Amino acid sequence: MAKLKMKSVQIIALRQDRKRLLEHLQDSELMQIEKTGTCKKGYGKIDMTSQIQIFERNVNLSENALKILDRYSPEKKSILSAFSGRREIDPDEIGVIASHAGEVIDVCNRICELNKKIADNEAERIRIKTALAQLEPWKNLDIPINTQDTKTTAVFIGTIQKEYNEVSLSKALAGIAPKLDFDIEIEFAGEGLTCLVLFAPVAQRELAESTLRDIGFAKPITSGNLTPLAETKRLTEQKQKLSESSENAKKEIVSFADRRKKIKDTQDYFRIRADKYAVIGELWHSRNVFVITGYIPEEDCQKLERLCERVSSCYIEFGEADEEKAPVKLKNNRFAAPAQSIVNMYSPPSHYDIDPTPLLAFFFYFFFGMMFSDAGYGLLMVIGTALAIKIFKPDTQMKNSLKLFQYCGVSTFIWGLIFASFFGDAPATLYNYFTGGNITMKEIFPWPTIDPQKDALMLMIISIAFGLVHILVGMGCKFYVCLKHKDYGGAFFDTGLWMLMLAGFAVLAVGMAVGQTLIYIGAGIAIACAMGLVLTQGRHKKGFGKVIGGLASLYDITGYISDLLSYSRLLALGLTTGVMAQVFNMLSTMFGKSWFGIILLIIVFVIGHAINIGLNALGSYVHTMRLQYVEMFGKFYEGGGKEFKPFKLNSKYIKIKEDKSK
């Protein structure tokens, strides 16, 4: 249960074995391949940019094709399908996928083309809809809107942004140009708009144009060689054809739904190839050999040697890795391993840190259970996660997440028994509902239990006591790390004295309830530690600064008090879970004992507890993480390490079955 010791590794192999060796390294996930800046004379790198771009373009193309398929023919998935892992395939299937890759990419291109056609058709339909709206006021016009002048008559067809009738418009035109001879037809008037046609002698064209301009005349946006009625009919027919074309395209897209699995496989095939070629582009090559450098856990060195001997003629050299540069790989037992994701979410440990996973796992499960604290909810978590693991066979990452909540469920179940909570007070409530009795949860459970509502003060003290233990464990880790790095002053003065002072305050607090002897002992320890802090905390300063630094360090006690009070959330969350459950139980029994009332009881009970589980499980998870990251990690953990990232198959949908015979 610790950080694995890392080794640097260099592999020199024949170029003819490059493809096979890299594929086996990618499949084995044994080593992390590093970029190398310089190499010996005679070596160079191969530019794989164009190949990688092709592979990535195919990945993006297939991804878009899947999104389009999901839009028009959604994949049927159950709510629980998220727990399913990647589909396992035999190594030989990769060759089959590769042989059909070109055909599948053609299908993806066709799907994307059809989607573009649908989008273009929709854009054209919008344009036609706009054009039809513009033609609507001209529907009674029996000549084309772009009608030109004749030899004797000037024709003006357009709009004025003001409502006129023929009389008012004639007066307006005559008032501006009394000598103008004209004839007008109003095609539409209303909503602050007038659509008109004006005829005037060709000789007066300039006068007519000037006069119309003065009253805001403008030519229409739409035009055409057909009459508005004929143009409307043509556009309507075109719009209908576009709709039919889009429907046919959608049907063709849906017809490719049975290719979804092949598209996913092909996408992963190109994703794997892109990763492999990206690595090839970073390796140094000579005419006959190539060089791989990276890191590997010491315990896997023999596995790597056996793999290389099996697939290639090569030379392997292991060396001591620089701790500051080497990545970090954690290895823990089944109990602690699910919590590694929480450590990495914060930050992998640096070379200076210890692996905090085992301690974090214990306290995470412990505090989560105390906050969620319902035996019924815990039982659901344990059974639900166990079934998900057994039925869906998820990937390692998802399996660890499910295991995390399974252990949290065990803790929740135990704390529920301590707090006498099984779906709140459901057993007592339902018994009293159907029998008319007056039984309580304490009477149902045959052992002493704690009632968070009635024993809130005691539970608050217990919560803070657990918090003190949690903080002292974190400080104990700091003490160990300082000793490990021979920082004895940091261990005994900066950490040890504070640990003893907090222990002294704890003894003093116990003494207030037990007797004066413990009060004197606790106070004596605290005072002695305070004096030690005043004398040692300014040791790195000069002159009078030593005294000031020592005295100022005592102010840190306020931070520890604040940290301890943070653990009151253990009481608050536990109380919230229980009270909400009781409220939903009470609501479910308010509808009487008729069949209708019993049906409502079941509905309210199920929905209410589902809400309670969702809200308080999330709250317990978030607040438990907060206690780990802030209260415990803040005492000893630096983080900032680089997580070990092996060269592996970064596939999304498939994984290759492990060959156990090798």
N, C-alpha and C positions, 0 to 999 in steps of 0.2 A: 504494500500500500504506500507507494511513493512515486517520486519522479524517477523514470528509468534513466540509467546512465547512457549517454549518447556517444557514439563513435563516428568519426569522420570516415568516409569510404571513398575510394577511387577505383573505378573499373575501367580497364583497357581491353577492348574487345575488337574482333575483326568486323569490318564494315559489312561484310556479307551476312553477318549474324545480327545486324542492328535491328531489323524489323522484329525478328523473333524474340530477341532479348528484351526489347522495350515492351512488347506486348505482355511478356511474362512478368516483368517488373510492375507493369500497370495492373495486372490481374492480382499479383501477390500483395500489393500495398505495403511492402516492407521498408522502403527507403524514401526519403525526401530528396529530390534532385535539386541541386543548387545551380544558380548561374555562376559562371567563372569569368573573371575579368581578363586574365592573361594566361597564356599557355606557351609551350615551347615552340621554337622556330620550326616551321614546316607544318604547323597545324593551322587550321582556319575554320570558320563557321560557314554553314550552308544557309543561304537565304531561302526560307520556306514561306515567305510572306504571301506569294501568289496562291500557293496551295491552301494555306490556312484561310485566306479570304474566300476561296471557293467553298471550303467546308463550312465556314461560318455563314456564308450566304445560303447554303442549303439548309443549315440549321434554322436560320431565320425564316426561310421560305416555308419549311415544314411547320414551324411554329405558327406562322400566319395562317397556313392552310387548316391547321387544327382549330384555331380560333374561329375561322369562318365556318367550319363544319359544326362547331359547338353552337354557333349562332343560329344556323338553319336546321340543324339536326342534333339537338343536345344529347350528350352521352348519358345513358341511364345509369345513375349511380345512387347507391344507398347513402344514408346519412353517415354510416359507419365506414364507408369506403376510404375515408381519409387515413384510417389505421392500416390499410393494406400496404404492404411493401412493394418494391419493384418486382416485376415478373422475372422469374429465374429462367434462363435459357442455357442449353448445352453450348460448350465452346464451338462446336461445329456449326451451330446456327448462325454465327456471325458471318461465315462465308455465304450462307444462303441469303442473308439480309443484304450483303454486299452485292451479290449477283442481281438482285432485284432493285437496287438503289436507283438506277437510272429510270426505270419504269415508274417508281414511286415519285421521284422528283418531277417527272412529266405530269403525273396526276396532280401534284401540288401546284405546279405552274397553271394547269387548267383550272383548278379551284380558284386560284388568285385572279386569273383572267376573267372568270365568270363573275367573281365578286366585283371586279373593276367595272365590268359591263353593267352590273346592277346599279352600281354607284353612278356611272355615267348616265344611265337611263333615268335614274331618279333626278339627277341634275337637269336633264333635258325636260323632264316632266314639269319640274318647277318653273323652268323658263317658259314652257308652253302655257302653263297656268297663268303666269304673269302676262303673257301676250294675249291670252283670251280675256283677261280682265281689262286690258287696255283696249281691246276691240269692242267690248260690250257697249260703250256709248255710241259706237258707229254702226250698230247692227242694221239700222234703217237706211244707211247710205247705199245707193245702187250703183256707184262707180268706185273704182279702186282709190285707195287713200293717196297713192302717189300719182294720180292723174295729172298730166302735163297740160300746158296751154295749147289752145288751138290757134289757127291763123288769125282769128278775130277776137278770141276771148281769153282773158287771163283767169286762171283758176287758183284760188287760195283755199286750202283745206287745213284746218288747225283748231286750236283751242284758245280760250281766254279764261284766266283765273278769276272769273266773276260771272255771276248768273245774269243772263239777258234773255229777253224774248225778242222776236223779230222787230217789234215796234221800238222798244227801248234801244236796241242795237242800231237800228237804222237812224234814230235821232242822234245817237252818240257819233256815228260816222259822219252824218251830215253836218253836225256841229263842228267837226274838225276840218272836213274837206267838202264845202258846199257844192263844188263843181264836179265832184266824183259821181259818175254813173255806175250803179252797182245793183246786183240782185243777190239776196242772201237766203240760205236755208239753215234753220237751226235743227241739228240732228239730235242734240241732247242739251238739256239745261237743268241744273240742279246741283246741290251740295257745293256751291261756290265755283262751278265749272260750266262753261258753255262750249259745245262742240259745233262748229259751223262750217259752211261752204259758201264762199263769196265768189261771184262772177263779175268781172269788169272788162271794159274794152282793153285790148292789148295796148292801145296808145296811152291809157292811163295806168299802166301797170305800176310804174314807180310811185305815182301818187297813191294808189290803192295800198301798196306795200308799206309806204311811210305812214299812212293813216292807221292801218291795222297795228303797226308796231307801237303807235302812240297809245293804243288801248290795251296793250299787253298780249298781242296775238303771238302764238308760237306754233310751229309745225308739230304734228304728233310724233311720238317716239316710234310707234309702229308704222310699218309701210308694207307694200306688196303690190303685185300686179293683179291680184284678185279683189273682188268686192269683199267688204268685211264679212258678209254672210258666208261667202264661199271659203274665205280664209279661215273663218271659225270652224267650218265643217272639216276642212283639211287638217287643221291643228288638232281637232278632237279625235279624228281618225288616227293621227300620228301618235297622240297620247295613248290611245287604246292599244296600238301596236307595241309601244314601249312597255306598257304594263304586261302584255302577253309575253314579250321578250324576257322581261325580268322574271316572270313566273316560271318560264321554261328554264332559265338559268338557275333559279333556286331549286327546281326539281332535279336538274343535272347535278348540282352540288350535293343534294341529299342522296343521290344515287351512289356517291362516293363514300357514304358513311361506313360501309363495310370495309373500307380501306384504312380506317382510323388506326387500327393496331399496327398495320404495316408502316404507316406514316410515323408513328411513335418510335417503332424499332429503327427505322431509317434515320430519324432525327438523332437518336442516341448513337447510331453508328458514325454519323458525321461529327457528332460532338466528341466522341472518343478519338477519332482520327485527328481532329483539330488540336486536341490536347497533346496527342503524341507528336504531331509535327511541330507544335510550339516548343516542345522539349528538344526535339532534334535540332531546331534552329539555334538552341542555346549551347549545344555540345560542340566540343572541338574535334575536328576531323583531320586526319592525314590521308594519304592516298590509300592506305590499307587498313587503318584502325580508327577507332573513335574513343573518346574519353568521357566517362560519366563520373561526376563528383557529387557528394551529398552527405547526408547524415542517416544513421540507422541506430536503433536501440541495440545496446550490446548483446542482449539476449537473443536477437534475431540474426546475428552475424553468421552463425552456422547455417541457418536456413537460406540466407542469401548465397553462401558459398555453394550449397547443394543445388540451388536453382541455377546458378550460373554454369556450374559444371554440366548440368543436364542439357542446357539449351545452347551453349556457346563455348567456343575456345577463348578464354579470357584470363586476364590477370587481375586479382583483387588485392587491394591494400587497405588495411584498417589503421586508423590513427586515433590519438587522443583528441577529442573535440574541445574547442574553446568554449567554456561554460557560458560566457557572455554572449557568444554568437550562436551557439547551438540552439535548436528548437527544443521545446519541452513536450514530452509525452508522459501522460499520467497512466498509472495502472493500479486499479483497486479491486477489491473483492466484490462479490455480487451485492453485498449490502450497500457499499459506498459508491460503486461505479455509476449508478443512475444520477448521482449528484455532481458528476464531473462537468456536465453541461452548465450547471449553475456557476461553478468556478470559472469555466472558460467564458461564460457570458460576462462575468466581471472583468477578468483578465487572467491569462495563464500565469502561473508562478514564475518569478524571475529566478536566476541562479542563486540568489540570496535567500529565497523563501523556501519553506518546507511545503509539502503538499497538504493543503488544508481540507482535502475532500472528505476523509473519514470523519473528522470532527464536525464539518459542516453537515454531512449527511445525517449524523445522529441528531444534532440540534434542529435541523430542518424538519425531519420527521416528527420529532418531539413537540416542537412549537406549533407546527401545522395542526397536529392532532389536538393540541390543547385549545387552539383557536376554533377549529371546526367542531370538535367535541360532541359528536352525536354518533351513537353506536349504529343506528340504522343507516346513516349516510356513509359511515366507514365501511359497513358491510357491502353497500352498493358499489363503492369504489373498488373494493377488493375483488368482488365477483365480476364487475364490469371490465376491469383491466385484465383479469385473468382470462376471461372469454375472448377479449379483443386480441390478446397475445396468441391464444390457442387457435382461434378461427382465422385471423387475417395474416398471421406470420409476418409481422412488420419488419422493416429494416432495423439495424442495430440502434440507430438514433431514435426512431419512434419507439422501439421496444424499451429503451432506457427511460424514455419519458413516461411510458405506461408503468414501468416498474417503480419510478419515482412516486407516482400517485398511488400505486398499490401499497407501498410501504407507508405512505401518508395515510392511506385508508386504514391500515392496521393500527397505526397510532390513534387515528380518529375513533376507531371502534373501542380501543382500550379507554381513552379519555371519556367516551360516551358512557361506558359502564361506570366510571368513577363519578361522573356528573348525573347519573341516573337519567340519561336521555336516549330515547330510541324513537326517532322521528318526533323529537320533542317529548311531550307527555302523551303520545298517541295511545299506548296500551291502556293507561288509566282513563283517558278521555273516552275512548271507544267502549271500554268496559262499563263506565258510568252511563254512557249514552244508551247502550242497549239493555242494561240491567237496572238502571236507576240507583246504582250504588254510589259510594263516595270514597273510593279507594284512591290513594296517592302513589306516585312513582316510588317513594321510599319504601312503601309497604310491598311493592312488587319485587324489588331487588333484595336478595337475601343477605347482602353485605352492606357495611356502612358506606354511604355516598355523600357527595358534596352538592349542595344546591347553590348554583352561582348567584341566584337572586337573594336568598336568605343569608348565605355565607359569603357575601361579596367582600367584606373587609378581610376575612381570613384568606380568600382567594387572591386578593390584592397583595397581601404579604407573601403568599406562596409565589406569586408571579415575580415579584421583585427579588425574592430569594433565588429563583431560577435564573433571573437576569444576572445576579451577582456571580453565580457559578459560571454562567456563560462568559461574562467579562473576564473572570479570573482565569478561565481556560485560555482565552485569547491572549491574556498577559503572560500566562505560562508558556505559550508558544513563542512569544517574544523573548522570554527569558531563555528558552532552549536555543533559539536562533542566535542570540547574542553569545551564549556559551560556545556554540558550534563554530562561530567565527572569531572566538577568543576575545570578544568585547566584554571583558569581565565587569568593567565599570557600568556599561549599559545594562548588563544583566542584573547586577546586585543593587546599584544605586538608582538607575532610571526605571527599572521594572520591579525588582524585588521589594523595594521599600513601599512602593504603591500597593503591591499585592498584600503585603503585611498590614498596611494601614487600612485597606478595605476589609481585610479579615478582622482587624481589631474593631472596626465599626460594627461589623456583623456580630461579633461576640458581645459588644456593648448593647446592641439592640436586643439580643437574646436575654442578656442580663436584666433588662427592664421588665421582662416577663417572668424571669426565673428567680433571680436574687442578686444582691449587691456585689457578691464576690465576682461574678462575671462582669459586672459593670466596671469594677476597678481593673480587672485584667484587660478588658477591651480598651478602656480609656488609656491605660498604661501603654499598651501596644501602639495605639494610634498616636499618642504624644511622642513616644520614642521614635516612631517612623517619621513624624513631622519634623522633629529635630534633625533626624538623619537627612531628610530632603533639603532642609535649610542649609545644612553643612556641605552637601554634595552637588546640588543642582547647578551651582554657579562655578563648578570646578574648571570649566573651560574658559572662564573670563578672568580678567586681571583686576587687581586691587579691590576697591570697594564694590565693584561689579559682582564679585563672588557672593557677597551678602545679599545684594539686591536680587540677583538671579535666584538665589536660594529661597528668599522670601516670596518672590513673585511666583515660584513654582507651585506654592500652596494653593494658588488661585485655581489650579487645574482640578481641584476637588469639586468645583461647580460643574465641570464637564462630566465627571463620573456620576454625580447626582442626577444630572440630566439624562445620562445614558440609562441609569437604573429606572428612572421614571418612565422611560420609553417602553419598558416591559409591562406597563399597565395595560398595554394593548392586548396582552394575553387574556386578561380578564374581560376587556371590552368586547373583543371579537367572540369569545366564548359565550358571553352573556347575550350578545346580539343573535347568534345562531339559535340559542335555546328559546329566547323570547319570541323571535319570529316564527319558529316552529310551533310554539304553543298558541300563538295568535291564529295561525292557519288551522290548527286543530279545532280551536274554539269556533271559528267561522264555519268550518265544515259541518258542525253539529247543530247549526242554528235553523235548519230547515225541517225539523220534525222527523218522525219515524216512518212516514209513508214511503211508498216506493219512489215517489218523486224526490222526497227528501234524501233517501239513501243514494239515489243517482247523483244528486247535487253534492252530497257528502264526498262521494268518490271523486267527482270532478274537481271540487275545491281542494280536496286533500292532495291529489296528484299535482295539480297546477301550482298550488301554494308551495309545496315542498320542492318542486322543481325550481321555482323562483328562488327559494331560500338556498338550495344547493348551489345554483349558479352564482348568486351574489356573494355568499359567504365563502365558497370555495375560492373564488377569485380574490376576495379580501384576505383570506388566510394565506394564500400563495404570495401575494404582494407584500404583506406585512412581515411574513416570515423571512422573505428575501431581504427586506429592509433591516431586520435585526441581524442577519448574517453579514451583510455588506457594510453596515455602518457601525453597529455596536461591537461585533467581534473582529471583522477584518481590519477595522480602524486601529486595532490595538497592536497588530503584528504584521499584517500582510501588505506587501508592496505591489505585487503583480508586475505587469509590463513585460512578461516573457513572451516568446514567440511560440505559438502552438505548432506542434509537429503536424505537417501536412504532407502525407505520403503521396507519391505519384500513383494515382489510382484511376479507376473508371468513374469519371464524373457524369454518369448517365442519370437520366431522369425517370425512365420507364423500365429499363431492363437491367439485370445483373447476371453475370456469368456464374454458373454453378461451380463450386469449388471441386477440383479433382482430388478426392481423398486418397486416391491410390498413389499420389506423388508424394 
